[in-house]
Structures are given as C-alpha cells and as structure tokens.
C-alpha cells in the first residue's frame, strides 16, 4: 500500500504517542514535525480527521475491507470516544519486513518508514532503522563497497570531499547497536532504477582506507565491516555448542566485553561476534529460568534437549536478530513474542516488558 503524506504524518504521530491518542494529541504531534506546510491549508486538521476516518473500519465512510491493508486505525474506546489507535505497528502496515532479492523504489521505502531519500546512509527518525544504499557511481568518490564473501560486506562511509569523519550517517552506523537501530542494505539495479534488498547487517568493526574524493585528492575513508544477520543468529537449541557456561555473571561478562576488535582478522571477529550474540541470548534464558518474562507463566514446552522453550525478544529494535545488550533483551513465550510484535497493543505491551526487565536488572546489579 502506498501511504499519502497525511497518513504518514498520522503514523508518525501515533509512533510518538505510543500507539494511541486523542485528536488534539495527534494534531499537536503533526504540527511538531513540520514535514507539511500547514499554513497552506485553511483547515489542515480536517485533513487529519478525513484520513483517519477513510482508513478505519470503525467509520461509515470507510470503503475498504475490514482487517485489510487500508484498515489502519481504530477507535480505542468505541465509536465517538475521540481516542484513536493504530491497528498494527507502522512497520506491519508498510513494506517491512523486506524480502531478500526483491526490488524496491526508494520513495516507497522512505514514504513508509522515514529517512532521507538523497543520502547513501539514511537513518529514519520515525523507526529504529538505518538504510544503506550502494551503487556503481560511488566508485567516482572512492567508494568500494562489496561482499568479501557470502557473509561479510564492506561499506564505505559518507562524505565526498576531505577525510571522512564519524558524524551524521557515519556516526549512526558506528553506533547502531548501542542506539538500537537495525541496518538494511540495498544495492541499485542500474537497468530499472530500483534497489534490491540484500539483507540485514550487523556491524563487526571498521577500519580506515585511502581513496580519492570528488576533487581527485587523496583522503582517508571509513570502511565499515558488516556481517549478515542470518550468519550471526544462533538457534536456541544450539547455544551450548557456542558457549558452555550457564553462570549468569560470566554470560554478562562475555556479552559486554570490549568491542575493540582491531587486532583480529575477519574470521576471528566473526567468532567473537557470534560468541557475544550467543551469550546475550543465553543470558536472557538463564535470567528467565523457564518463566516467560512478559506474562510470568512457565515455558509452554521443553525442547528435545530438555530445556524450557522461550524465545529471545529485542526490546528496542524491530527485528530479533544480531547483537544487543543483556539489559535490552527478554526471554518470552511464543504467544507473548507474537503479541509484542503484531498485536494492536504491541507498543504498550513492549513498554510494560521494558519496565519488568529494568526492575530485574536493577535487582541483579545490587
């Protein structure tokens, strides 16, 4: 579904409001973004109301199919209550999750999920996502992006003149895990002007190289070293093969050890990243001790290895892949995991889970 500018603004407002709000609260959020020149409308608030009503099966003027892709909003306390909510998360109603190998228009990506369509590194304000775009024309500015093997991707930082520095997009990429942002790689299809999705990435490390800027002068460039998420992820039942200890303090130490990897070769870096990722997952499972950290009920079944089955959820990111931090993950039952990603109250449920984990972590640190 292609989102018009008003729908996009309403969704941003709901995201800022935690998934629901009154009309006045929605008006206030839309006025803050300054993405639309509201002074050019005699009654811009009527545009908000109209688009809410046209995209809610709770309203008489709705023309779509109930529960379909046009049915975006709902009346929280019943028709006429004045409080509105988004039926699903912004991402669930947009083009995300991306399908590897599928081609997308940049306008389609940014209209749905945010980000600057003019930049190679595009960080969304509205969602915890960073999009990176690669194309052959980058070689004119010293950019040599590409796969080193089936799992490692090198991406040159932004900045066409002079030495590249860790600011704006470069800083966002360097700190994406600490800031809870997922990274998505797109490569340009030069025949069609579309971008093919190549996968979700997680930063391993970075190094510096020498390249020419747009003036033909030599300068320092930043080269980010990424690994595909599916090469980092370790199935719950296979954690023991990567990391043996069940001591929660040891797991925490492994998960939070220094991120400086400059002295290691790529394969050694991959080993360290996988070990940390495994330690974070195992930490959450040991902390939960077979009890869902969301609903406080026992795991629904045991695995073939005799372990209580829970899934690891990332509290501050859209996906559940890659590295994070022990304080930013929760071990939950499959039902709660689905709820926290797809239910109409997913934002409230996730916020409640964040509070639970914060309390457990404070008790752990005492």
VOGU-3710 file (C-alpha; in Angstrom, 3 decimals, decimal comma):
1> xxxxxxxxxx> 0,000/0,000/0,000  1,317/3,459/-0,889  0,916/5,882/2,014  -0,087/9,503/1,330  1,615/12,308/3,223  -1,210/12,714/5,730  -1,322/9,020/6,598  2,441/9,066/7,015  2,170/12,033/9,413  -0,605/10,342/11,403
11> xxxxxxxxxx> 1,507/7,205/11,754  4,492/9,226/12,947  2,188/10,904/15,486  0,969/7,525/16,765  4,548/6,299/16,999  5,442/9,310/19,162  2,305/8,875/21,279  2,893/5,192/21,986  0,244/3,854/19,601  -2,847/5,829/20,560
21> xxxxxxxxxx> -4,050/9,352/21,318  -6,830/11,899/21,131  -7,404/14,032/18,056  -5,870/17,027/19,852  -2,757/14,992/20,687  -2,483/13,859/17,075  -2,850/17,448/15,830  -0,116/18,541/18,225  2,321/15,850/17,042  1,695/16,598/13,360
31> xxxxxxxxxx> 2,320/20,305/13,948  5,704/19,473/15,506  7,161/17,543/12,574  6,987/20,433/10,079  7,013/17,881/7,233  3,916/19,522/5,714  3,402/23,264/5,264  0,251/23,519/7,369  -0,128/27,244/6,636  -1,064/26,373/3,049
41> xxxxxxxxxx> -4,287/24,724/4,281  -7,325/26,643/5,512  -8,222/23,695/7,771  -5,393/21,172/7,963  -6,964/19,425/10,945  -9,836/18,320/8,710  -7,251/16,519/6,553  -6,181/14,546/9,628  -9,752/13,623/10,520  -10,661/12,700/6,952
51> xxxxxxxxxx> -7,688/10,364/6,567  -8,338/8,762/9,946  -11,971/8,087/9,016  -11,183/6,879/5,489  -8,743/4,335/6,905  -10,772/2,938/9,794  -13,445/0,252/9,505  -14,979/1,799/12,630  -16,201/4,680/10,446  -19,108/4,826/7,991
61> xxxxxxxxxx> -17,071/6,394/5,177  -14,515/3,545/5,193  -14,633/1,789/1,799  -12,029/-0,929/2,215  -12,116/-4,452/3,594  -12,255/-4,848/7,356  -8,854/-6,031/8,504  -7,352/-5,272/5,071  -4,347/-3,117/4,288  -6,491/0,052/4,167
71> xxxxxxxxxx> -7,857/-0,588/7,673  -5,112/1,207/9,606  -6,799/2,847/12,601  -9,419/2,038/15,220  -11,479/3,813/17,842  -9,873/2,786/21,131  -12,965/3,017/23,356  -15,632/2,665/20,708  -17,019/4,943/18,039  -17,322/8,569/19,152
81> xxxxxxxxxx> -14,883/8,245/22,065  -12,385/10,637/20,472  -9,408/8,380/21,210  -7,730/6,700/18,249  -5,122/3,998/17,866  -3,117/2,310/15,138  -4,286/-1,253/14,481  -0,781/-2,574/13,961  2,696/-1,121/14,134  3,784/1,248/11,393
91> xxxxxxxxxx> 6,072/-1,430/10,047  3,380/-4,103/9,977  1,295/-1,879/7,693  4,161/-0,907/5,402  6,596/-2,697/3,131  8,670/-4,013/6,053  9,821/-6,733/6,594  11,816/-6,628/3,372  12,267/-9,733/1,264  15,807/-10,545/0,212
101> xxxxxxxxxx> 16,254/-10,187/-3,541  13,076/-8,150/-4,001  13,393/-4,723/-5,636  12,040/-1,522/-4,079  11,694/2,118/-5,002  13,476/4,461/-2,639  10,369/6,629/-2,461  8,387/3,564/-1,353  10,867/2,849/1,437  11,124/6,387/2,754
111> xxxxxxxxxx> 7,444/7,301/2,427  6,557/4,295/4,552  9,434/4,154/7,018  11,181/7,537/7,008  14,744/8,529/6,181  16,334/10,896/3,668  15,996/9,625/0,093  19,034/11,632/-1,080  21,684/10,091/1,179  23,618/6,842/0,925
121> xxxxxxxxxx> 23,246/6,330/4,678  19,663/7,129/5,600  18,657/6,942/9,255  14,928/7,032/9,993  13,650/9,375/12,696  10,332/7,551/12,884  11,608/3,975/13,183  14,714/2,290/14,660  16,135/1,633/11,200  19,096/2,715/9,055
131> xxxxxxxxxx> 19,021/2,118/5,294  22,292/1,976/3,361  22,332/2,203/-0,421  25,161/1,120/-2,681  25,725/1,711/-6,396  28,457/1,736/-9,000  28,523/5,529/-9,167  30,066/5,572/-5,685  33,397/4,493/-7,160  33,774/8,004/-8,570
141> xxxxxxxxxx> 34,142/9,234/-4,975  36,440/6,468/-3,771  33,663/4,172/-2,509  34,467/0,487/-2,937  31,522/-1,325/-1,397  31,040/-5,032/-1,776  30,860/-8,567/-0,422  34,107/-10,047/0,843  32,483/-13,491/0,997  28,931/-14,786/1,421
151> xxxxxxxxxx> 28,540/-13,192/4,848  30,877/-10,157/5,134  30,074/-6,822/3,489  32,344/-3,751/3,419  30,622/-0,392/3,137  32,430/2,924/2,676  31,275/5,814/4,836  29,731/9,034/3,513  31,457/12,306/2,702  32,613/13,178/-0,831
161> xxxxxxxxxx> 35,308/15,739/-0,019  38,142/15,510/2,505  38,694/12,941/5,224  35,584/11,121/6,356  34,614/11,652/9,980  32,277/9,972/12,450  29,353/12,334/12,187  25,786/12,108/10,877  25,374/8,871/8,882  28,837/7,539/9,710
171> xxxxxxxxxx> 28,226/8,032/13,412  24,791/6,423/13,117  26,306/3,296/11,533  29,140/3,065/14,055  26,719/3,289/16,979  23,728/1,431/15,502  23,744/-1,402/18,062  24,126/0,918/21,044  21,276/3,060/19,695  19,032/0,071/18,957
181> xxxxxxxxxx> 18,874/0,654/15,189  18,729/-2,107/12,583  20,740/-1,761/9,349  19,277/-2,753/5,961  21,364/-2,983/2,779  20,045/-2,124/-0,693  22,019/-2,296/-3,946  20,991/-0,321/-7,002  19,677/-2,050/-10,107  21,001/0,227/-12,865
191> xxxxxxxxxx> 18,667/-1,077/-15,538  15,469/-0,210/-13,708  16,477/2,437/-11,188  15,253/0,176/-8,387  17,083/-1,081/-5,314  17,407/-4,759/-4,469  17,295/-5,711/-0,797  20,416/-7,699/0,092  19,897/-8,376/3,764  20,020/-7,056/7,303
201> xxxxxxxxxx> 23,511/-6,325/8,601  25,249/-6,021/11,956  28,490/-4,089/12,427  31,547/-6,134/13,363  34,159/-3,393/13,198  35,557/-0,683/10,926  38,929/0,302/9,544  40,363/3,206/7,583  41,430/3,190/3,964  42,746/5,641/1,385
211> xxxxxxxxxx> 40,617/6,825/-1,527  40,108/9,764/-3,842  37,466/12,368/-3,140  35,293/14,053/-5,797  38,109/16,546/-6,444  40,546/13,741/-7,175  42,500/14,335/-3,982  43,663/11,568/-1,684  41,821/11,306/1,606  41,008/8,910/4,469
221> xxxxxxxxxx> 37,807/6,899/4,176  35,933/4,858/6,770  35,240/1,260/5,783  32,539/-0,427/7,846  32,777/-4,199/8,240  29,333/-5,803/8,418  28,097/-9,353/8,781  24,703/-10,592/7,583  22,347/-11,141/10,479  21,500/-14,688/9,435
231> xxxxxxxxxx> 25,207/-15,563/9,846  25,184/-14,292/13,439  21,919/-15,774/14,640  22,223/-18,963/16,631  19,245/-21,216/17,246  18,279/-21,541/20,905  18,956/-25,282/20,890  22,495/-24,722/19,544  23,653/-22,172/22,123  25,509/-24,825/24,129
241> xxxxxxxxxx> 27,744/-25,586/21,153  28,912/-21,953/21,041  29,076/-21,113/24,720  29,097/-23,652/27,551  28,763/-21,663/30,763  25,404/-21,183/32,479  26,745/-18,751/35,061  24,812/-15,525/34,599  27,709/-13,260/35,587  30,082/-14,999/33,190
251> xxxxxxxxxx> 27,499/-14,698/30,427  27,104/-10,998/31,137  30,870/-10,504/31,068  31,171/-12,234/27,690  28,220/-10,284/26,250  29,589/-6,910/27,341  33,311/-7,384/26,799  35,232/-4,670/24,975  34,098/-4,104/21,390  37,591/-3,227/20,170
261> xxxxxxxxxx> 38,426/-5,818/17,522  41,110/-4,013/15,546  43,796/-6,602/16,266  41,799/-9,542/14,914  41,367/-10,990/11,448  37,865/-11,094/9,959  37,233/-14,742/10,836  38,322/-14,097/14,421  35,985/-11,112/14,563  33,101/-13,280/13,342
271> xxxxxxxxxx> 33,843/-15,823/16,067  33,806/-13,107/18,753  30,558/-11,582/17,436  28,808/-14,965/17,373  30,067/-15,734/20,885  28,711/-12,418/22,200  25,390/-12,910/20,445  25,088/-16,395/21,933  25,988/-15,067/25,397  23,261/-12,400/25,215
281> xxxxxxxxxx> 20,615/-14,949/24,234  21,714/-17,424/26,864  21,862/-14,690/29,497  18,187/-13,863/28,914  17,207/-17,527/29,103  19,172/-18,119/32,321  17,706/-14,964/33,870  14,179/-16,093/32,956  14,755/-19,572/34,466  11,974/-21,145/32,395
291> xxxxxxxxxx> 9,404/-18,437/33,170  8,173/-16,028/30,459  9,410/-12,570/31,438  6,292/-10,974/29,935  3,350/-12,982/31,279  5,155/-14,743/34,153  3,966/-18,217/33,154  6,028/-21,367/32,626  7,507/-22,089/29,208  4,873/-23,918/27,096
301> xxxxxxxxxx> 7,057/-26,987/26,459  10,566/-28,427/26,672  12,954/-28,777/23,751  14,392/-32,083/22,564  17,406/-31,258/24,735  15,232/-30,912/27,802  15,358/-27,121/28,044  12,255/-24,947/28,691  11,377/-23,285/25,377  11,378/-19,473/25,388
311> xxxxxxxxxx> 12,250/-17,009/22,611  14,548/-14,002/22,895  12,976/-10,635/22,088  14,882/-7,387/21,467  13,126/-4,636/23,406  14,282/-1,625/21,402  14,554/-2,919/17,840  12,179/-4,040/15,105  13,949/-7,316/14,426  15,171/-10,011/16,785
321> xxxxxxxxxx> 18,451/-10,622/15,019  22,022/-9,677/15,754  23,745/-8,394/18,838  22,318/-6,171/21,521  22,922/-5,918/25,269  21,779/-8,135/28,169  19,589/-5,339/29,515  17,841/-4,910/26,160  16,542/-8,445/25,650  13,802/-10,542/27,245
331> xxxxxxxxxx> 13,039/-14,265/27,191  9,342/-14,717/26,386  6,905/-17,460/25,435  5,920/-17,721/21,724  2,491/-16,224/22,384  3,899/-13,123/24,093  6,539/-12,841/21,372  3,846/-12,652/18,710  1,838/-10,212/20,801  4,752/-7,844/21,333
341> xxxxxxxxxx> 5,372/-7,691/17,574  1,923/-7,870/15,979  -0,921/-7,026/18,371  -2,770/-3,715/18,341  -1,384/-3,024/21,839  2,171/-4,137/20,991  3,684/-0,777/21,989  2,069/-0,766/25,416  2,947/-4,436/25,926  6,569/-3,860/24,947
351> xxxxxxxxxx> 6,792/-0,823/27,252  5,429/-2,908/30,127  8,042/-5,583/29,362  10,800/-2,965/29,364  9,779/-1,955/32,898  9,839/-5,600/34,036  13,356/-6,115/32,662  14,583/-2,830/34,151  13,447/-3,972/37,610  15,029/-7,413/37,191
361> xxxxxx> 18,297/-5,871/36,027  18,406/-3,385/38,903  17,950/-6,248/41,339  20,682/-8,200/39,558  23,165/-5,324/39,805  22,611/-4,795/43,544
//
